[in-house]
Amino acid sequence: MGLSSYYIASSFNEIAVKLADAATWYTAVPILIFGHGLNIGLAGGVAEFFSAWMQGLVGAGACRALSEGEGKGLVFMIIAMGIVETVGLFGFVFLLLVLP
């Protein structure tokens, strides 16, 4: 993720510099914002992906435990799902705060 983010940022920076040399600097600003927005979106997507993956694992384990354990421990299973969802939301909110 970090290496691909570096290459995305450097390629958009190079495009913006070439565009700023050919024209004025304010024509390069949308290119820079788009490149950085793409990096932030990539990082947010990875955070949400792993959160959803863990939610699936926890949910599958909770379904199996409910079927084998006579319905005991439902509150703990809901809490575990909430913790995993909170991780995904924190990743989303922190990257939303980074937006230019």
N, C-alpha and C positions, 0 to 999 in steps of 0.2 A: 504494500500500500504506500509506504513512504517513498520508495524508489519511483513508482509510477507517478506519484504526486509531484515529485521533483521534475520528471521529464515533461509532464503536462505544463507545469508552471514555467519551466525554461522555454518550452516551445512557444507558448503564448507570449512570454516576455520578448522573445526574439521577433515574433510577428509584429508586436506593438512597436518595438524600436524601429523596425524597417518602415512601418507605416508612418511613424512620427518623423522619420528622416525624409520620407517622400512628401508628406503633407505637413499638417500642423499637429501639435501635441494632443489637442482635444479629440482628434480622430482616433487616437490610439487608446483612449481611456475605456471605451466599451469593450475592446479586445481584452484588456487587462482584467476588467471586472468579470467578464465571461469566463476567463481562464481560472481566476481564483474561485468563482462560484462553482465551476466544474469540480475543482479540488475539494471544496467544502461538501458538495453533493456526494462525491465519491466516498469521503470519510463518513458522512451521515448514513449512506447506504450500507456501508460495511458494518457500522454499529447496529443499525436496525436488523440487518441480516443475522448477525450472531445472536441478538436478543430474541428474534423470532425462532431461530433454531433451538435455542435453549428452552424457550417456551414450549415448543413441540415436545422436547424430551421430558420436561417436567410434567406437562399435561398427560403424556402417555403413561408415565410412571404413576401419576395420580389416578388415572382411570383404572390401571391395573390394581393399585392398592385399594381403591374403593370396591372393586369387584371381588377381591380376595379377603378384604378385612371387614366385611359387614358394615360398611359405611362409616367407619371410625376415622377420625383425623382429617375431616373435610376442611376445617378451618386452617390447619397447617398447610394443606395443599394449596388453598387459595392464597395464603400468605407467601408461599414459595413462588407462585405464579406472579404475584404482585411485585416481589423483589426483582424478578427477572425483567418484568415490564418496566420497572423503574430504571434499570440500567439502560435500556433502549431510549427511554425518554430523556435521561440525563445526557446521553450522547447527542440526541437531537437538539436539546436546548443549548448545550455548550457550543455546538457548531453554529446554531442560529445566532448566538451572541458574537461570533467571529465574523459574521457577514460584514462586508465593507459598507 
